[in-house]
């Protein structure tokens, strides 16, 4: 697993000039092509957006701001929105970042994060048994707590995609 990620991370860095972000917003698929900017200082992964001043693009139709930076070892993606629904959609459906090691626009190597909670008919088996008969009957506080639980679960893993059409590898995030 480590070898897989190291090889594709190197390929991805070579193609960091342009990154395709694919995500579902407003119920339909969207793809956004973003140029990567060289990170001239260390990027802190802390949720603070000070490293991203003047480094994001506003996507009006989706109500989000996105930015991509890279250094010699990592590619960093920032996505933010003040619209709560966008965050919920991202958690439920996930987002895929595609790289083309040849510098083109093909979707060769991808990273999907979060893997996403899926719709009721497509739920992972371990989640099906925990779903109530009718979630709409829950009190608002109970629904919020359930969404928080789904969010925590969705953020625990990511998925490598490619280079073959059927190549997928789920990876559990390591906390720390």
RODRENZA-141163 format. One record per residue: x, y, z of N, C-alpha, C, CB in turn. Coordinates in pm, 1 decimal, always signed. Glycine has a CB too. Example, Ala and Ser with C-alpha at 12.3 -4.5 7.8 and 13.67 -1.06 7.14 Angstrom:
2
n_px/n_py/n_pz/ca_px/ca_py/ca_pz/c_px/c_py/c_pz/cb_px/cb_py/cb_pz
+1319.0/-569.0/+780.0/+1230.0/-450.0/+780.0/+1320.0/-330.0/+780.0/+1130.8/-447.3/+904.6;
+1285.0/-225.0/+708.0/+1367.0/-106.0/+714.0/+1290.0/+3.0/+787.0/+1408.4/-59.8/+572.5;
//
This chain:
176
n_px/n_py/n_pz/ca_px/ca_py/ca_pz/c_px/c_py/c_pz/cb_px/cb_py/cb_pz
+83.8/-120.0/+0.0/+0.0/+0.0/+0.0/+87.8/+125.7/+0.0/-95.1/+0.2/+122.8;
+193.2/+127.9/+77.8/+281.2/+244.1/+82.5/+345.7/+265.9/-54.4/+389.5/+226.3/+191.7;
+389.8/+157.8/-115.5/+453.9/+167.8/-246.4/+358.3/+227.1/-349.1/+502.9/+30.3/-293.0;
+233.3/+181.8/-346.2/+131.5/+232.4/-438.5/+119.0/+383.6/-425.8/-4.5/+165.0/-411.8;
+104.8/+431.4/-301.8/+83.7/+574.8/-283.0/+208.5/+654.9/-318.4/+42.5/+603.7/-139.1;
+326.3/+601.9/-289.2/+448.7/+676.0/-319.5/+469.0/+689.3/-470.0/+569.9/+607.3/-256.0;
+447.2/+581.1/-544.0/+464.0/+584.9/-689.4/+368.2/+685.0/-750.8/+441.9/+445.8/-750.7;
+241.1/+678.1/-713.6/+142.7/+766.4/-774.5/+153.3/+909.1/-723.3/+4.1/+713.8/-749.5;
+203.0/+926.9/-602.2/+224.7/+1063.1/-553.9/+332.4/+1130.3/-638.7/+264.9/+1063.1/-403.7;
+439.3/+1055.6/-672.3/+544.1/+1111.8/-757.3/+489.1/+1148.3/-895.0/+660.5/+1012.7/-771.5;
+409.1/+1059.2/-953.6/+348.7/+1088.3/-1083.6/+257.0/+1209.1/-1074.3/+270.8/+966.7/-1135.5;
+181.7/+1216.2/-966.7/+87.9/+1326.7/-949.6/+161.8/+1459.6/-938.3/+0.6/+1304.2/-825.7;
+273.3/+1461.4/-867.2/+348.0/+1585.9/-853.1/+402.5/+1632.9/-986.9/+461.9/+1568.5/-753.7;
+438.5/+1539.5/-1072.5/+486.6/+1578.0/-1204.3/+376.7/+1644.2/-1286.7/+541.1/+1456.7/-1277.9;
+251.3/+1612.1/-1255.6/+140.3/+1667.4/-1333.6/+60.7/+1770.0/-1254.5/+48.2/+1555.9/-1379.9;
+119.1/+1824.8/-1150.7/+44.8/+1915.5/-1063.5/+14.0/+2049.7/-1128.2/+121.6/+1938.2/-937.1;
+63.5/+2073.6/-1247.4/+34.9/+2199.3/-1315.7/-113.5/+2223.6/-1333.0/+102.0/+2201.4/-1449.9;
-187.9/+2120.8/-1369.6/-332.9/+2133.3/-1384.7/-396.8/+2014.5/-1315.6/-375.3/+2140.6/-1535.7;
-495.8/+2042.6/-1233.8/-566.1/+1938.2/-1160.4/-713.6/+1948.3/-1192.2/-541.3/+1949.4/-1007.6;
-776.4/+1834.8/-1211.9/-920.2/+1831.3/-1235.0/-988.7/+1791.1/-1105.4/-956.7/+1733.4/-1350.6;
-1075.8/+1876.6/-1056.9/-1156.0/+1844.1/-939.5/-1292.9/+1802.1/-988.5/-1165.5/+1964.9/-840.1;
-1335.4/+1685.4/-951.8/-1468.3/+1639.2/-989.9/-1550.3/+1622.2/-863.7/-1461.7/+1506.1/-1070.9;
-1664.4/+1686.0/-860.2/-1751.3/+1672.1/-744.3/-1894.7/+1689.4/-788.2/-1715.0/+1773.8/-634.4;
-1984.2/+1644.6/-705.0/-2125.9/+1657.3/-735.5/-2181.2/+1774.5/-657.5/-2203.0/+1527.0/-702.2;
-2241.1/+1865.6/-725.8/-2302.0/+1981.6/-662.3/-2437.4/+2003.8/-726.5/-2211.8/+2108.2/-675.1;
-2531.9/+2042.6/-646.2/-2667.4/+2069.6/-693.7/-2725.9/+1951.2/-769.7/-2668.1/+2192.9/-782.2;
-2685.4/+1829.6/-730.5/-2744.2/+1710.6/-789.8/-2687.7/+1671.3/-924.5/-2887.9/+1729.9/-803.2;
-2592.5/+1746.1/-978.9/-2535.9/+1706.6/-1107.8/-2384.2/+1711.6/-1097.9/-2587.2/+1798.7/-1222.9;
-2317.7/+1636.0/-1180.5/-2172.6/+1630.2/-1175.1/-2109.2/+1755.3/-1231.9/-2122.4/+1509.2/-1249.4;
-2003.5/+1800.4/-1169.4/-1928.2/+1915.7/-1217.7/-1781.3/+1877.6/-1221.6/-1951.6/+2041.3/-1127.5;
-1709.0/+1931.4/-1316.5/-1564.6/+1914.7/-1322.3/-1503.8/+2052.5/-1336.1/-1521.6/+1821.2/-1440.0;
-1402.5/+2078.8/-1256.9/-1336.6/+2207.9/-1255.4/-1188.2/+2184.8/-1279.2/-1361.6/+2283.3/-1121.2;
-1130.2/+2256.0/-1373.0/-987.6/+2245.5/-1401.2/-917.9/+2363.5/-1335.0/-959.6/+2242.2/-1555.2;
-822.2/+2333.0/-1246.8/-751.5/+2438.3/-1173.9/-601.2/+2428.4/-1195.7/-783.5/+2430.6/-1024.4;
-535.0/+2541.1/-1218.8/-388.8/+2539.0/-1224.5/-333.6/+2532.5/-1082.4/-333.8/+2664.4/-1299.8;
-224.4/+2461.3/-1065.2/-159.5/+2454.7/-934.9/-56.6/+2566.5/-925.1/-93.1/+2316.1/-912.5;
-46.3/+2622.8/-807.2/+50.5/+2728.9/-780.4/+161.5/+2671.4/-693.5/-17.2/+2851.9/-711.1;
+284.1/+2712.4/-715.8/+395.3/+2665.6/-634.1/+381.3/+2723.0/-493.7/+531.6/+2705.5/-697.0;
+391.0/+2636.4/-392.6/+384.3/+2679.8/-252.6/+521.7/+2732.0/-213.1/+338.8/+2562.5/-157.6;
+532.3/+2862.8/-197.2/+662.3/+2921.8/-165.9/+696.7/+2913.8/-17.7/+665.1/+3065.7/-210.3;
+602.6/+2864.0/+62.9/+630.1/+2839.5/+204.8/+552.0/+2715.2/+245.8/+591.1/+2963.9/+294.2;
+584.4/+2662.2/+362.0/+519.6/+2539.9/+409.8/+371.1/+2564.9/+434.5/+587.7/+2489.0/+539.0;
+286.4/+2476.6/+380.4/+141.7/+2486.3/+399.0/+104.9/+2413.4/+527.4/+64.3/+2427.1/+276.6;
+38.1/+2482.5/+616.7/-10.3/+2420.8/+740.4/-147.0/+2359.4/+714.1/-17.5/+2525.0/+856.6;
-163.0/+2233.1/+745.5/-292.4/+2166.9/+728.9/-363.1/+2176.3/+863.1/-276.8/+2016.1/+681.2;
-431.3/+2289.8/+882.2/-491.2/+2318.2/+1012.4/-629.9/+2381.0/+1002.4/-400.8/+2409.1/+1090.6;
-684.3/+2390.1/+882.3/-816.7/+2450.3/+866.3/-813.8/+2602.1/+863.1/-906.3/+2405.2/+977.2;
-699.9/+2662.1/+892.9/-684.9/+2807.0/+886.7/-651.3/+2843.2/+742.1/-573.8/+2858.2/+986.6;
-720.8/+2939.7/+688.7/-706.3/+2971.3/+546.3/-600.6/+3077.2/+515.8/-837.4/+3017.1/+492.4;
-519.2/+3112.6/+613.4/-419.6/+3218.7/+591.2/-318.7/+3183.2/+481.7/-345.3/+3247.5/+720.7;
-291.1/+3054.7/+462.4/-198.3/+3013.5/+356.9/-259.0/+3027.2/+217.7/-154.5/+2870.1/+379.5;
-390.7/+3048.7/+210.3/-461.4/+3046.6/+82.5/-506.9/+3184.1/+34.5/-579.9/+2956.8/+93.0;
-463.2/+3290.1/+100.3/-499.9/+3425.3/+58.5/-453.1/+3445.7/-85.7/-437.4/+3533.2/+154.0;
-541.8/+3491.6/-170.9/-512.6/+3516.1/-312.9/-471.6/+3390.2/-390.4/-402.9/+3618.7/-324.4;
-505.8/+3272.3/-339.4/-467.5/+3148.1/-407.5/-587.2/+3060.1/-440.3/-369.9/+3070.2/-322.2;
-706.8/+3117.7/-436.6/-826.1/+3039.0/-467.2/-904.8/+3104.4/-580.2/-914.8/+3023.6/-342.0;
-988.4/+3024.4/-642.3/-1075.9/+3069.4/-750.2/-1219.4/+3050.2/-705.2/-1047.7/+2992.1/-883.1;
-1305.0/+3151.4/-725.3/-1446.2/+3139.5/-689.4/-1522.3/+3077.0/-805.4/-1506.3/+3277.9/-652.3;
-1598.4/+2972.2/-775.2/-1680.7/+2903.6/-874.5/-1825.1/+2938.8/-841.5/-1656.5/+2746.1/-874.1;
-1876.8/+3039.8/-910.7/-2006.8/+3096.8/-876.2/-2120.5/+2995.5/-883.3/-2037.2/+3212.2/-967.2;
-2125.3/+2913.8/-988.3/-2239.7/+2823.0/-1004.0/-2248.1/+2719.8/-892.2/-2231.6/+2751.8/-1137.9;
-2134.3/+2687.0/-829.5/-2133.9/+2590.1/-720.3/-2121.9/+2656.0/-583.3/-2020.9/+2492.0/-739.2;
-2095.6/+2786.4/-579.7/-2083.9/+2857.9/-453.0/-1965.1/+2814.1/-369.0/-2208.7/+2840.1/-373.9;
-1852.6/+2784.0/-435.7/-1733.8/+2739.3/-363.6/-1610.8/+2817.1/-408.9/-1712.0/+2588.7/-384.1;
-1508.3/+2814.1/-325.3/-1375.6/+2865.3/-359.0/-1281.6/+2746.2/-356.2/-1328.6/+2979.4/-259.5;
-1196.9/+2733.5/-458.5/-1102.0/+2622.2/-466.8/-963.5/+2675.8/-498.4/-1146.1/+2519.3/-573.9;
-864.8/+2608.2/-446.5/-727.2/+2641.9/-478.4/-640.3/+2517.5/-473.0/-673.9/+2748.7/-382.8;
-532.9/+2517.7/-550.5/-439.1/+2405.6/-553.5/-298.2/+2462.6/-547.4/-459.0/+2316.9/-681.5;
-216.0/+2406.2/-458.7/-74.6/+2441.6/-451.0/+5.8/+2312.9/-439.5/-45.9/+2537.2/-330.2;
+131.6/+2320.4/-476.3/+219.0/+2205.0/-460.0/+359.3/+2250.5/-425.1/+220.6/+2119.2/-587.1;
+433.6/+2158.2/-362.4/+576.4/+2177.0/-340.4/+644.5/+2053.0/-398.9/+611.1/+2197.4/-185.7;
+766.0/+2024.0/-360.1/+835.9/+1909.3/-418.8/+781.9/+1775.2/-370.9/+982.7/+1917.7/-387.1;
+704.0/+1774.3/-262.3/+656.9/+1647.9/-206.1/+505.9/+1630.2/-204.6/+707.1/+1634.8/-68.6;
+429.0/+1737.6/-202.7/+285.0/+1726.7/-181.7/+204.9/+1817.2/-273.9/+251.6/+1758.9/-38.9;
+80.9/+1777.2/-294.5/-17.8/+1860.8/-362.1/-121.1/+1895.4/-255.8/-83.4/+1787.7/-488.3;
-154.6/+2023.3/-243.1/-250.3/+2070.1/-143.1/-373.4/+2124.7/-214.0/-186.9/+2178.6/-51.1;
-490.2/+2088.7/-164.1/-615.5/+2135.9/-222.0/-695.3/+2203.7/-111.9/-696.8/+2018.7/-286.8;
-744.8/+2322.3/-141.6/-830.7/+2396.1/-49.0/-966.4/+2413.3/-116.1/-767.9/+2535.7/-10.0;
-1070.5/+2377.1/-46.3/-1206.1/+2397.0/-97.0/-1288.2/+2451.4/+17.7/-1268.1/+2263.9/-154.3;
-1355.5/+2563.7/-6.0/-1434.5/+2624.3/+101.0/-1565.0/+2679.1/+46.6/-1355.4/+2735.7/+170.3;
-1663.6/+2681.9/+134.9/-1794.3/+2736.5/+99.3/-1861.8/+2785.3/+225.6/-1882.3/+2630.9/+26.3;
-1936.8/+2892.6/+213.2/-2014.9/+2940.6/+327.4/-2157.0/+2885.9/+320.7/-2016.9/+3095.0/+331.4;
-2184.4/+2801.9/+221.3/-2316.2/+2742.2/+204.8/-2316.4/+2604.2/+270.2/-2354.9/+2732.7/+54.3;
-2392.9/+2585.1/+379.4/-2391.9/+2456.7/+450.1/-2425.6/+2337.5/+361.0/-2488.9/+2461.6/+564.3;
-2512.8/+2355.9/+265.4/-2554.1/+2245.5/+179.6/-2437.9/+2189.0/+98.3/-2664.5/+2291.0/+86.4;
-2343.4/+2273.2/+59.6/-2227.7/+2227.4/-18.1/-2144.9/+2129.5/+65.0/-2140.2/+2347.9/-63.4;
-2121.9/+2162.9/+191.2/-2046.9/+2073.7/+279.6/-2116.0/+1940.3/+298.6/-2025.9/+2139.0/+413.8;
-2246.7/+1943.5/+315.9/-2322.5/+1818.4/+331.2/-2312.0/+1733.1/+205.2/-2470.8/+1848.2/+362.8;
-2324.4/+1796.9/+88.1/-2314.3/+1721.6/-37.2/-2175.8/+1659.6/-52.9/-2345.1/+1812.5/-157.1;
-2072.9/+1734.2/-15.3/-1937.1/+1682.5/-25.5/-1919.3/+1560.5/+64.3/-1835.3/+1791.3/+11.2;
-1969.3/+1567.7/+187.2/-1958.5/+1455.1/+280.0/-2035.4/+1334.8/+227.4/-2010.4/+1494.6/+419.1;
-2153.7/+1358.0/+174.8/-2237.8/+1247.4/+130.0/-2189.7/+1185.6/-1.8/-2380.4/+1295.1/+114.5;
-2132.7/+1265.3/-90.6/-2097.1/+1215.5/-224.2/-1947.9/+1206.1/-250.4/-2157.8/+1303.0/-327.1;
-1868.7/+1280.2/-174.5/-1725.0/+1277.6/-194.1/-1680.0/+1366.6/-309.1/-1679.5/+1136.8/-218.3;
-1549.9/+1375.0/-325.9/-1488.8/+1456.0/-430.4/-1368.5/+1377.8/-482.7/-1446.9/+1599.1/-376.9;
-1345.9/+1385.1/-611.2/-1231.0/+1317.4/-670.7/-1138.4/+1420.6/-733.2/-1276.4/+1213.4/-776.6;
-1010.4/+1406.8/-705.5/-908.0/+1491.7/-765.9/-832.5/+1403.6/-864.3/-811.0/+1555.4/-657.1;
-830.1/+1445.0/-990.5/-767.3/+1366.4/-1096.9/-636.1/+1429.2/-1140.9/-861.7/+1352.9/-1216.6;
-540.1/+1343.9/-1172.9/-410.4/+1386.4/-1223.5/-383.0/+1315.2/-1355.1/-297.9/+1357.7/-1120.5;
-317.6/+1384.9/-1445.7/-268.7/+1323.8/-1569.2/-116.5/+1337.1/-1566.5/-332.0/+1392.1/-1698.7;
-43.9/+1226.2/-1540.5/+102.1/+1233.0/-1532.0/+168.6/+1284.1/-1659.3/+156.5/+1097.7/-1499.2;
+96.6/+1279.6/-1770.7/+152.1/+1327.3/-1897.1/+126.7/+1475.9/-1918.9/+93.9/+1248.4/-2012.2;
+63.7/+1541.4/-1821.5/+37.7/+1684.5/-1833.2/-84.7/+1718.5/-1915.1/+155.2/+1751.5/-1892.5;
-160.3/+1619.2/-1955.2/-280.7/+1643.5/-2034.9/-404.0/+1660.3/-1947.7/-302.6/+1529.9/-2133.2;
-518.4/+1630.2/-2004.8/-644.6/+1649.5/-1934.1/-718.4/+1518.7/-1908.1/-733.2/+1742.4/-2012.6;
-649.9/+1405.9/-1922.6/-713.7/+1276.6/-1899.7/-720.6/+1246.2/-1750.5/-637.9/+1165.1/-1973.4;
-821.2/+1170.6/-1712.8/-838.2/+1127.7/-1573.9/-765.4/+994.6/-1557.3/-990.8/+1114.9/-1535.3;
-636.7/+1001.4/-1524.7/-552.3/+882.2/-1517.4/-541.9/+830.4/-1374.1/-412.5/+912.4/-1572.5;
-503.3/+916.8/-1282.8/-484.0/+880.2/-1142.8/-571.8/+972.3/-1059.1/-332.5/+890.6/-1100.2;
-649.5/+914.5/-969.1/-738.9/+995.7/-888.5/-727.8/+965.5/-740.5/-880.0/+975.8/-933.1;
-766.1/+1063.0/-661.2/-779.4/+1045.7/-517.2/-919.2/+1092.8/-482.4/-668.3/+1125.2/-436.4;
-997.5/+1005.9/-421.2/-1134.1/+1039.9/-382.5/-1139.4/+1055.7/-231.6/-1235.2/+931.7/-430.6;
-1184.8/+1173.2/-186.8/-1196.3/+1201.3/-43.8/-1302.5/+1306.0/-23.2/-1061.6/+1247.8/+15.8;
-1384.7/+1294.1/+75.4/-1404.1/+1169.4/+148.2/-1466.7/+1066.4/+56.2/-1491.9/+1191.2/+273.0;
-1454.4/+940.2/+93.3/-1513.2/+835.4/+10.7/-1662.1/+860.6/+0.3/-1484.6/+694.2/+69.1;
-1720.1/+918.8/+103.1/-1860.6/+959.7/+96.8/-1954.6/+855.8/+152.7/-1899.1/+990.0/-44.7;
-2055.8/+905.3/+219.4/-2165.3/+819.2/+262.2/-2254.1/+807.1/+139.5/-2244.1/+877.3/+389.7;
-2314.0/+694.9/+120.2/-2392.5/+675.5/-1.0/-2541.4/+681.5/+27.6/-2357.5/+543.2/-65.6;
-2620.0/+693.8/-78.8/-2765.8/+700.6/-64.1/-2819.7/+571.1/-5.6/-2832.9/+729.5/-199.6;
-2938.3/+575.0/+58.7/-2992.4/+457.3/+127.2/-2991.0/+329.2/+44.9/-3131.6/+485.1/+169.2;
-3025.3/+333.4/-81.6/-3026.5/+212.8/-162.9/-2888.3/+159.0/-192.9/-3097.4/+239.1/-290.3;
-2786.2/+239.5/-166.3/-2649.8/+200.8/-200.1/-2559.9/+200.4/-77.0/-2593.0/+294.6/-305.8;
-2617.4/+198.7/+41.9/-2537.8/+205.4/+164.0/-2444.8/+86.0/+178.1/-2628.3/+214.2/+284.8;
-2331.3/+110.5/+240.3/-2242.1/+0.1/+272.0/-2315.6/-90.8/+369.7/-2105.6/+50.9/+331.7;
-2294.5/-221.4/+361.9/-2368.4/-315.8/+446.5/-2359.9/-284.9/+595.3/-2318.1/-454.4/+422.8;
-2243.5/-242.8/+644.5/-2230.0/-217.1/+788.2/-2313.0/-97.5/+834.0/-2084.1/-194.2/+823.3;
-2352.4/-9.3/+741.2/-2432.7/+107.7/+778.5/-2582.4/+80.5/+764.2/-2393.5/+228.1/+692.8;
-2619.7/-15.7/+678.8/-2761.8/-43.1/+654.0/-2837.9/-77.1/+780.6/-2776.2/-156.1/+555.5;
-2778.6/-161.6/+865.6/-2847.3/-207.0/+986.1/-2868.2/-95.2/+1087.0/-2769.9/-319.0/+1050.2;
-2791.0/+10.7/+1079.1/-2800.9/+119.9/+1176.2/-2897.4/+228.5/+1132.2/-2664.8/+180.3/+1200.0;
-2947.8/+219.5/+1009.7/-3037.0/+322.1/+957.3/-3178.0/+300.0/+1010.7/-3036.6/+321.6/+802.9;
-3242.2/+404.1/+1066.6/-3378.8/+388.4/+1116.1/-3476.2/+369.9/+999.9/-3419.6/+510.0/+1201.1;
-3593.6/+317.1/+1030.9/-3694.3/+293.2/+927.6/-3728.1/+421.6/+853.1/-3820.9/+233.7/+989.4;
-3742.6/+531.4/+924.4/-3775.0/+657.7/+858.8/-3700.1/+771.6/+927.8/-3928.4/+683.5/+860.8;
-3588.0/+811.3/+869.9/-3503.5/+915.4/+929.4/-3573.4/+1050.5/+934.9/-3374.3/+928.5/+851.4;
-3674.9/+1071.6/+851.1/-3744.1/+1201.3/+851.5/-3822.3/+1224.7/+979.7/-3838.0/+1210.8/+732.8;
-3854.4/+1118.7/+1053.2/-3930.5/+1132.8/+1177.3/-3843.3/+1174.5/+1294.8/-4000.3/+1003.0/+1210.1;
-3715.3/+1185.7/+1275.8/-3625.8/+1223.7/+1385.1/-3639.5/+1371.3/+1418.3/-3480.8/+1191.5/+1349.2;
-3608.7/+1402.3/+1542.9/-3603.6/+1542.1/+1586.3/-3481.5/+1606.8/+1520.7/-3596.9/+1553.6/+1744.0;
-3485.7/+1739.5/+1498.1/-3371.7/+1807.4/+1432.7/-3237.8/+1780.6/+1501.1/-3396.2/+1957.0/+1429.5;
-3234.6/+1780.7/+1633.6/-3109.2/+1756.2/+1705.0/-3058.3/+1614.0/+1678.4/-3128.6/+1778.5/+1856.6;
-3149.3/+1519.0/+1673.8/-3111.3/+1380.6/+1646.5/-3057.9/+1366.2/+1503.5/-3231.5/+1286.6/+1668.5;
-3119.5/+1437.1/+1407.7/-3071.2/+1434.0/+1269.2/-2931.6/+1494.6/+1259.5/-3168.3/+1509.4/+1176.2;
-2909.7/+1605.5/+1331.7/-2778.1/+1669.5/+1329.7/-2671.9/+1576.0/+1388.3/-2781.6/+1802.7/+1408.2;
-2705.8/+1509.1/+1499.5/-2610.4/+1415.9/+1560.2/-2578.9/+1300.2/+1465.8/-2665.5/+1361.9/+1692.9;
-2681.1/+1251.9/+1396.3/-2660.0/+1141.4/+1301.4/-2571.7/+1186.8/+1185.1/-2795.9/+1088.6/+1248.0;
-2594.8/+1309.8/+1135.9/-2509.9/+1360.2/+1027.8/-2365.8/+1373.6/+1076.0/-2562.1/+1496.1/+976.1;
-2345.9/+1420.9/+1199.7/-2210.7/+1432.2/+1254.8/-2141.6/+1295.9/+1258.1/-2215.2/+1492.8/+1396.3;
-2217.5/+1191.5/+1293.0/-2162.8/+1055.4/+1295.4/-2126.2/+1009.4/+1154.0/-2264.3/+957.2/+1358.9;
-2214.4/+1034.5/+1058.9/-2187.8/+998.3/+919.0/-2063.7/+1072.1/+869.6/-2310.4/+1031.4/+828.7;
-2052.9/+1200.2/+905.6/-1937.6/+1280.7/+864.8/-1808.0/+1222.1/+919.6/-1954.0/+1425.6/+912.2;
-1806.6/+1187.8/+1049.4/-1685.7/+1129.2/+1108.8/-1646.1/+1000.6/+1036.1/-1707.7/+1100.5/+1258.9;
-1746.3/+915.6/+1005.9/-1717.7/+790.2/+936.2/-1665.2/+815.8/+794.9/-1843.5/+702.8/+930.4;
-1726.2/+909.7/+724.2/-1686.9/+937.6/+585.8/-1544.4/+991.1/+577.1/-1783.5/+1037.5/+522.6;
-1499.7/+1061.8/+679.3/-1367.4/+1123.5/+676.6/-1255.4/+1028.3/+717.9/-1366.2/+1243.8/+766.4;
-1288.9/+902.7/+746.2/-1188.7/+808.1/+794.3/-1111.7/+736.6/+684.1/-1254.2/+707.0/+880.6;
-1157.3/+747.9/+559.5/-1085.9/+678.6/+453.6/-1089.2/+757.7/+323.5/-1145.0/+540.2/+432.2;
-993.9/+726.0/+237.3/-992.2/+783.6/+103.4/-965.8/+670.1/+5.9/-884.2/+897.3/+89.9;
-969.7/+700.5/-122.0/-957.5/+595.5/-222.3/-865.9/+641.5/-335.1/-1096.0/+556.6/-277.5;
-768.6/+555.7/-371.6/-686.6/+579.0/-490.1/-759.8/+518.9/-608.8/-542.9/+517.4/-474.6;
-763.7/+589.6/-720.4/-828.9/+542.3/-842.7/-727.0/+541.4/-955.6/-951.4/+631.5/-879.4;
-730.0/+436.8/-1037.8/-645.1/+431.6/-1155.4/-514.7/+360.7/-1129.4/-618.1/+569.2/-1205.2;
-432.0/+347.6/-1231.1/-449.5/+405.4/-1363.2/-548.0/+329.4/-1451.2/-317.9/+412.5/-1431.7;
-576.2/+202.7/-1419.9/-675.2/+128.4/-1497.8/-816.2/+166.4/-1455.2/-654.0/-23.0/-1482.1;
-912.3/+145.2/-1543.1/-1051.2/+183.7/-1515.9/-1106.9/+115.7/-1391.6/-1138.7/+150.5/-1635.2;
-1062.4/-6.4/-1362.4/-1115.1/-79.4/-1247.0/-1020.7/-78.8/-1127.5/-1144.7/-221.3/-1286.0;
-913.4/-4.3/-1134.0/-816.6/+0.4/-1024.0/-866.1/+94.1/-914.6/-677.6/+45.8/-1074.8;
-892.2/+37.5/-796.7/-936.6/+114.9/-680.4/-869.7/+56.9/-557.0/-1093.1/+113.0/-665.9;
-826.5/+143.9/-468.3/-768.4/+97.6/-343.5/-812.9/+191.5/-231.8/-613.0/+90.6/-352.7;
-893.3/+139.2/-139.5/-936.4/+218.7/-24.2/-827.1/+217.6/+81.0/-1069.4/+164.6/+34.9;
-806.8/+332.9/+142.5/-701.7/+348.4/+242.0/-761.8/+413.1/+365.1/-582.9/+432.4/+186.9;
-739.1/+352.3/+480.8/-785.6/+408.7/+606.6/-690.6/+520.3/+647.0/-794.8/+299.8/+717.7;
-746.8/+636.3/+679.5/-662.7/+748.7/+722.4/-596.7/+715.9/+854.3/-745.3/+878.5/+734.7;
-473.4/+756.3/+868.2/-401.8/+737.9/+994.0/-411.9/+868.1/+1070.3/-252.0/+696.1/+970.9;
-462.9/+860.5/+1191.2/-476.8/+980.2/+1273.9/-341.9/+1014.4/+1334.7/-583.5/+959.7/+1384.8;
-318.9/+1144.5/+1354.4/-196.1/+1178.9/+1421.8/-135.7/+1296.4/+1371.0/-102.8/+1075.0/+1415.6;
//
